[in-house]
Amino acid sequence: MKSTGLGMPSVVDRIVGQEKLLAIFGYWPSFHDAEVVWLNLDRGKNDERLGPTLETQVHAFETTKEVDEKGFYVLRHNALVHFRFQDVVDLSLEGFNHQNALFGLEISDLIERQEHVFFQVRFYSSHGMGASFQCHAIEVVEVRPCDEKGIPIST
């Protein structure tokens, strides 16, 4: 997702650190079949950030049309994406368990609709965790290369 072409930035353009993810994939991925590895909720405010804060790490990858010798689709761009969502409101969270596969991750723009809440975020569940909330700010904190099992690769 890039600019709309009408002089208006896309929602992705307003995510701090989005260039880290774009550098790996070349585009903003759908997060289809990605897995939520961990999730952290912090209720408090401090001088450095808005609160409450939700942080998560998602194992994302791109599925190609290539098939390996075992008949599985070849995956590339395996990465652990650390997100920080700040000033979270209206959180609905369900189903977090041992495997949290996503159907997709949707971020919608609310900047024109509400005063302090700028994003609507939805983690659509295939299996395990699903979530929906609104927030003031989103940051891609870190994108770490990993293997197909989500194990970080030393660089």
PEMO-V148809 format. One record per residue. PHI is phi in whole degrees, 0 to 359 (none if undefined). PSI is psi in degrees with one decimal (NA if undefined). NEAR is the number of other C-alpha atoms within 12 Angstrom. Layout:
BEGIN
phi->[PHI PHI]
psi->[PSI PSI]
near->[NEAR NEAR]
END
This chain:
BEGIN
phi->[none 246 303 288 89 251 81 258 289 282 300 296 299 264 269 298 80 301 297 296 284 296 295 278 267 86 197 276 287 279 68 293 69 293 232 284 273 213 216 226 247 230 281 271 260 217 293 263 210 279 223 294 239 242 241 211 242 238 275 249 197 250 268 267 273 287 240 278 294 265 90 265 296 281 256 219 59 298 208 263 255 262 256 234 248 250 57 283 226 54 285 235 225 211 76 300 209 288 216 235 282 257 279 176 236 244 238 248 272 243 303 275 261 224 289 244 259 254 226 252 239 227 263 275 274 265 202 91 295 229 206 214 195 240 207 274 214 230 227 270 287 204 232 248 299 214 273 295 268 85 273 304 258 291 245]
psi->[116.7 -166.3 153.3 -13.7 -5.0 21.2 0.5 129.0 150.7 168.4 -36.5 -35.6 -21.7 4.9 119.3 132.4 7.2 -25.8 -25.2 -39.8 -41.3 -31.4 -31.6 -49.6 -28.6 -2.7 169.7 116.1 162.4 -19.3 23.7 129.2 5.1 163.3 132.9 116.6 -47.4 162.4 137.2 130.2 133.2 118.8 -21.8 157.1 151.8 -176.7 -19.5 -18.0 162.8 159.0 166.4 157.5 138.9 125.0 145.6 154.2 129.9 129.8 107.8 156.9 168.7 130.1 124.5 175.9 -6.5 147.8 135.7 -177.4 -18.2 -0.3 9.4 147.6 140.6 132.4 146.6 169.8 38.4 127.5 146.3 115.5 118.5 114.0 146.4 123.6 123.3 147.2 57.4 135.1 160.0 44.8 129.6 122.3 132.8 154.6 10.3 127.2 -152.6 -18.0 124.0 67.6 137.5 145.4 -30.8 167.8 120.9 130.8 119.6 152.7 124.8 9.7 -31.4 -12.7 -32.4 159.0 -49.3 -11.3 116.3 -17.9 144.1 127.9 133.7 123.6 105.7 124.2 134.8 -39.5 128.7 -133.2 135.5 148.8 154.1 136.0 171.2 154.0 166.3 -38.0 151.0 138.1 135.5 102.8 -45.6 147.2 113.4 128.6 144.7 172.5 -176.9 -18.4 0.3 15.5 123.5 142.4 128.9 133.1 NA]
near->[25 20 13 12 9 8 8 15 16 22 27 32 26 26 32 23 23 31 23 26 36 24 18 25 25 15 20 31 31 25 35 26 28 38 40 41 29 24 25 20 22 20 18 16 15 13 7 9 21 24 23 26 31 37 30 31 29 43 39 43 37 26 23 14 12 14 12 12 8 8 9 12 16 18 24 21 31 33 37 35 40 32 36 34 40 39 32 34 28 19 24 20 24 18 20 24 18 13 21 34 29 31 25 29 31 27 32 28 27 22 21 12 13 14 11 19 26 29 35 33 35 29 38 31 29 23 23 24 32 30 33 26 34 34 36 34 38 37 32 30 23 26 32 29 29 24 19 23 20 26 17 18 16 8 6]
END
